[in-house]
Amino acid sequence: MNRRGFASDNNSGVHPNIIEAISKANQGHVTGYGDDVYTQKAIEHFKSAFGPKTEVFFVFNGTGANVLAISTLLRSFQSVICASTAHIMVDECGAPEKFSGSKLIPVETPDGKLRPELILPHLHGFGFEHHAQPGMISISQVSEMGTLYSVNEIKQLADLAHQHGMFLHMDGARIANAAVALNLPFADFTKDAGVDVLSFGGTKNGMMMGEAVLIFNNELAENAKYLRKQSAQLFSKMRFVSAQFLAYFENDLWKQNAQHSNNMAKILAEKVSALGVKITQKVEANGVFAIIDDGVRDKLQKEYFFYPWDENKHEVRWMTAFDTTHNDIEGFCKTLEQLLNE
C-alpha cells in the first residue's frame, strides 16, 4: 500500500508546511462558510496576483472546480469544446454534463492541445435551435499529455472564442508546473491572455485538498456562490482550505514544489531515453509518456505503481511529484534496465 511510484502526483503526500498550516488554523472558533480571516487573506492574495476584479470561489477538488466554472458561465443548451483527452471529458464521470447540462464536444489532438484550426470545424449551428450552441473552449494547462500552451497560443484561442461570443476556460490542475516551465507569473498566461475562468489547482502540487475557481469578470460571477452551494462544493469549515493556500503561496512554496517535480520528470526522461525507451511527448512539465513492451510494463508495475496511457500503442504515463526523489528514479531505472535486458 505504501509502494512508491510514478502513477500520479495525486499519490504523493502533503507538504509538511501545508500540514502545519492546517494544524495552526485548528485553533478556536471562526465563522464558517468562508467568513473568516484565513479565507479573506487567501482571497486577497489571489486578487493581488490576478487583479482586484477577480472573484474567488474555493471548492473541494478539481472536478468541483471545473463543474462550477462551466455551470456559472454557460446555460444548459450550450456546449464546451475540449480536447478528447481533457480531464472533463475522460476522468470526471460525466459530472460537467450532469451538473451544467452543457454538452462536451471532444476534439482529437496529437498532443493534448487545442488549436484554432482543430476547433473551427465545430463552430457552426449558431442561432439554430436544433443545435447545442457553442459556448466555451476549455483547455488544460498543463495538458493531459504533459504539454504546455504558450501565451500566444492561449491568446489565439481566447480571440477565437471571443469572436464567436464564447468563453475560454482553463483547467489549471497543474498550473504551478506550467508557471514554472513558462517562467511567467500566473496572470500572464491566464487573465492577461484572455482566459475568462480558471480552475486553479493545488492538490497535485503538495496541498491536501482544495482548489479555487477564479472568474476574471465579476459580472460573470453573479450566480457562482449559489451554484457552488448547489453542487455541494461549499465547505463549512473553509478555513482549512484557505489556510493551505496561504502556506502554499508563502515564500513561493508552490514554485519550489513545481520546480522540483518538473526537474524530476526531465531527469527521469533522460535516464529512460538512455536505456532506449521512446518518449512520445515533449517533457515540458512533470509528465513522461513513453512506449514500453507490455511484458516489461507488467513486470515493472509489480515494483513501481503507474498507469498505462494508451494500451493500443503500448504507451504509459509516468508522473513525478514534489516529493519524488533521486532514489526513486535510480531504483526505477535500474529495475527497468534489468527487465529490458531479460
C-alpha positions in Angstrom: 0.0 0.0 0.0 2.9 2.3 0.6 4.6 1.4 -2.7 6.1 4.5 -4.3 5.8 5.0 -8.0 5.0 7.3 -10.8 1.3 6.9 -11.3 0.1 10.3 -10.3 1.1 13.5 -8.5 -2.2 12.8 -6.5 -0.5 9.9 -4.9 2.1 12.0 -3.2 1.9 13.1 0.4 1.1 16.5 1.7 3.9 19.0 2.1 4.8 19.5 5.8 4.2 23.2 5.6 0.7 22.6 4.5 0.1 20.2 7.3 1.5 22.7 9.7 -0.8 25.4 8.3 -3.9 23.2 8.8 -2.8 22.5 12.4 -2.3 26.2 13.1 -5.7 27.0 11.7 -7.2 24.4 14.1 -7.4 26.8 17.0 -10.5 28.1 18.5 -13.7 29.0 16.6 -14.2 31.1 13.5 -17.2 31.8 11.4 -17.9 29.1 8.9 -18.5 29.1 5.1 -15.7 31.5 4.3 -16.4 34.4 6.6 -13.1 34.0 8.4 -9.7 35.7 8.3 -7.9 32.8 6.6 -10.3 32.9 3.7 -10.3 36.6 3.3 -6.5 36.7 3.3 -6.3 33.9 0.7 -8.8 35.8 -1.5 -6.7 39.0 -1.2 -3.7 37.0 -2.3 -5.5 35.9 -5.5 -6.8 39.4 -6.2 -3.2 40.7 -5.8 -1.9 38.1 -8.3 -4.8 38.3 -10.8 -6.4 41.7 -10.3 -8.9 43.3 -8.0 -11.9 42.3 -10.1 -11.1 38.6 -9.7 -13.8 36.7 -8.0 -12.6 33.7 -6.0 -14.5 30.6 -5.0 -12.9 27.8 -3.0 -14.0 24.3 -3.7 -13.1 20.8 -2.6 -11.5 19.3 -5.7 -10.7 19.7 -9.4 -13.9 18.2 -10.7 -15.9 20.5 -8.5 -13.9 23.5 -9.8 -14.5 22.6 -13.4 -18.2 21.9 -12.8 -18.6 25.3 -11.1 -16.6 27.1 -13.8 -18.7 25.7 -16.6 -22.1 25.9 -14.8 -21.5 29.5 -13.9 -20.7 30.8 -17.4 -23.0 28.6 -19.5 -26.6 27.6 -20.0 -27.7 24.0 -20.4 -28.3 24.4 -24.2 -24.6 25.4 -24.8 -21.6 23.2 -25.5 -18.0 23.0 -24.4 -15.3 22.3 -26.9 -12.4 20.4 -25.4 -9.6 18.0 -26.3 -10.6 14.4 -26.4 -8.0 13.7 -23.7 -9.3 16.5 -21.4 -9.9 15.7 -17.8 -13.5 17.0 -18.1 -14.0 14.6 -21.0 -12.3 11.4 -19.7 -11.9 11.5 -15.9 -14.9 13.3 -14.4 -17.5 10.6 -14.8 -19.8 12.9 -16.8 -20.0 15.4 -13.9 -19.7 18.6 -16.1 -22.5 17.4 -18.4 -24.7 16.2 -15.4 -24.5 19.4 -13.4 -24.2 22.0 -16.1 -26.4 20.3 -18.7 -23.9 21.5 -21.3 -22.7 19.1 -24.0 -19.0 18.4 -24.2 -17.6 18.3 -27.8 -14.3 16.3 -27.9 -11.6 17.2 -30.4 -8.8 14.8 -31.4 -5.3 16.3 -30.9 -1.9 14.8 -31.3 -0.5 16.3 -28.1 -3.4 17.2 -25.9 -3.5 20.8 -27.1 -6.4 22.5 -28.9 -5.6 24.8 -31.9 -7.8 27.2 -33.8 -7.8 25.0 -36.9 -8.9 22.0 -34.9 -11.8 23.9 -33.3 -13.1 25.8 -36.4 -15.0 22.8 -37.8 -17.0 22.6 -34.6 -18.1 26.3 -34.7 -21.4 26.0 -36.5 -25.1 26.0 -35.8 -25.1 29.4 -34.1 -28.7 30.5 -33.7 -30.0 27.2 -34.9 -32.4 25.9 -32.2 -31.7 22.2 -33.0 -28.0 22.5 -32.3 -26.2 22.8 -29.0 -24.9 26.4 -29.0 -21.0 26.6 -28.8 -20.4 28.5 -25.6 -16.9 27.7 -24.3 -13.5 26.4 -25.2 -11.8 24.5 -22.4 -8.1 23.9 -22.3 -5.8 22.2 -19.7 -2.6 23.9 -18.7 -0.6 21.7 -18.3 -2.4 19.4 -20.8 -3.2 15.8 -20.0 -0.3 14.9 -22.3 2.2 16.9 -20.3 2.5 19.6 -22.9 2.3 23.4 -22.5 0.4 26.2 -24.2 2.4 29.3 -24.9 1.0 32.7 -24.1 0.5 33.3 -27.8 -1.4 30.0 -28.3 -3.7 30.9 -25.4 -4.3 34.3 -26.8 -5.2 32.8 -30.2 -7.8 30.5 -28.6 -9.2 33.4 -26.5 -9.5 35.6 -29.6 -11.3 32.7 -31.4 -13.7 32.2 -28.5 -14.5 35.8 -28.0 -15.0 36.5 -31.7 -17.8 33.9 -31.6 -19.3 35.1 -28.3 -17.8 32.2 -26.4 -15.7 31.9 -23.2 -12.3 30.4 -22.6 -11.9 28.2 -19.6 -8.6 26.9 -18.3 -8.3 23.7 -16.2 -5.3 24.6 -14.2 -4.9 21.4 -12.1 -1.2 21.7 -12.7 -1.0 25.4 -13.2 2.0 25.7 -10.9 4.0 23.3 -13.1 3.1 25.4 -16.1 4.1 28.7 -14.4 7.5 27.3 -13.5 8.0 25.8 -17.0 7.0 29.1 -18.7 8.8 31.2 -16.2 5.9 33.6 -16.0 3.5 35.0 -13.4 0.2 33.2 -13.3 -1.7 36.2 -14.7 0.4 36.4 -17.8 -0.9 33.2 -19.3 -4.4 33.3 -17.8 -6.3 36.5 -17.3 -4.0 38.7 -19.4 -4.0 36.2 -22.2 -7.8 36.2 -22.4 -8.9 33.4 -20.1 -12.3 34.1 -18.7 -12.5 31.5 -15.9 -9.7 29.4 -14.3 -9.8 26.3 -12.2 -6.7 26.9 -10.0 -5.3 23.6 -8.6 -3.0 22.9 -5.7 -3.8 19.3 -4.7 -1.3 17.9 -7.3 1.4 20.1 -6.0 1.6 19.4 -2.3 -1.8 20.5 -0.9 -4.1 18.1 0.9 -7.3 19.3 -0.8 -9.0 22.4 -2.2 -9.0 24.2 -5.5 -10.1 27.7 -6.4 -12.4 28.9 -9.2 -11.2 32.3 -10.4 -13.7 34.4 -12.6 -12.0 37.4 -14.1 -15.1 39.4 -14.9 -17.1 39.9 -11.7 -20.3 40.4 -13.7 -20.0 36.8 -14.8 -19.7 35.6 -11.2 -23.1 36.8 -10.1 -24.6 33.3 -9.6 -21.4 31.4 -8.7 -22.0 31.3 -5.0 -25.4 29.7 -5.4 -24.2 27.2 -7.9 -21.3 26.3 -5.6 -23.7 25.5 -2.8 -26.0 23.5 -5.1 -23.1 21.4 -6.4 -22.1 20.5 -2.8 -18.8 22.4 -3.1 -19.3 25.0 -0.3 -17.0 23.9 2.6 -18.5 24.8 6.0 -15.0 24.8 7.7 -13.5 26.7 4.8 -10.5 28.0 6.8 -8.8 24.6 6.4 -8.8 25.0 2.6 -7.9 28.7 2.8 -5.1 28.2 5.3 -3.5 25.7 2.9 -3.4 28.3 0.1 -1.8 30.8 2.5 1.0 28.4 3.2 1.1 27.4 -0.5 1.9 30.9 -1.5 4.2 31.8 1.4 7.8 32.0 0.3 6.7 30.6 -3.1 6.2 27.1 -1.8 4.2 26.4 -4.9 7.1 27.3 -7.0 9.6 25.2 -5.1 7.3 22.1 -5.3 6.6 22.5 -9.0 10.2 23.2 -9.9 11.2 20.0 -8.2 8.6 17.8 -9.8 9.4 19.3 -13.3 13.1 18.7 -12.8 12.5 15.1 -11.7 10.5 14.5 -14.8 13.3 15.7 -17.0 15.8 13.5 -15.2 13.5 10.5 -15.5 13.0 11.2 -19.2 16.8 11.5 -19.8 17.5 8.3 -18.0 14.9 6.1 -19.6 15.8 7.6 -23.0 19.4 6.5 -22.4 18.0 2.9 -22.0 16.5 3.1 -25.4 12.9 3.9 -24.3 11.0 6.0 -26.8 9.5 9.2 -25.3 6.3 10.1 -27.2 5.6 13.7 -26.0 7.7 16.7 -25.1 8.6 16.6 -21.4 7.6 20.2 -20.6 6.3 19.8 -17.0 6.1 16.7 -14.7 4.8 14.0 -17.0 6.7 11.5 -19.1 4.9 9.5 -21.8 6.8 6.5 -23.2 6.5 3.3 -25.2 7.4 0.0 -23.5 6.6 -3.6 -24.2 3.5 -4.9 -22.4 5.5 -7.7 -20.8 8.1 -5.3 -19.4 5.3 -2.9 -18.3 3.5 -5.6 -16.3 6.7 -6.7 -14.5 7.7 -3.1 -13.8 4.3 -2.4 -12.3 4.8 -5.0 -9.7 7.6 -2.9 -8.3 6.5 0.6 -9.2 2.9 1.8 -9.5 2.0 3.6 -12.7 -0.8 3.6 -15.3 -1.0 2.6 -18.9 -2.0 5.5 -21.1 -2.8 4.1 -24.5 -2.7 0.3 -24.4 -3.1 0.1 -28.2 0.2 2.0 -28.6 1.8 0.3 -25.6 2.1 3.8 -24.2 2.5 4.5 -20.5 2.4 7.7 -18.3 4.9 8.4 -15.6 4.2 11.4 -13.3 6.6 12.9 -10.9 5.7 14.9 -7.8 7.0 17.4 -5.3 8.3 14.5 -3.1 9.8 12.4 -5.9 13.4 11.6 -5.0 16.6 10.8 -7.0 16.5 7.4 -5.3 13.0 6.8 -6.7 14.3 7.5 -10.2 17.5 5.5 -9.8 15.7 2.4 -8.5 13.0 2.7 -11.2 15.5 2.9 -14.0 17.7 0.1 -12.6 14.7 -2.2 -12.5 13.6 -1.1 -16.0 17.1 -1.7 -17.4 17.1 -5.2 -15.9 13.7 -6.0 -17.5 14.7 -4.6 -20.8 17.8 -6.9 -20.8 16.0 -10.1 -19.9 
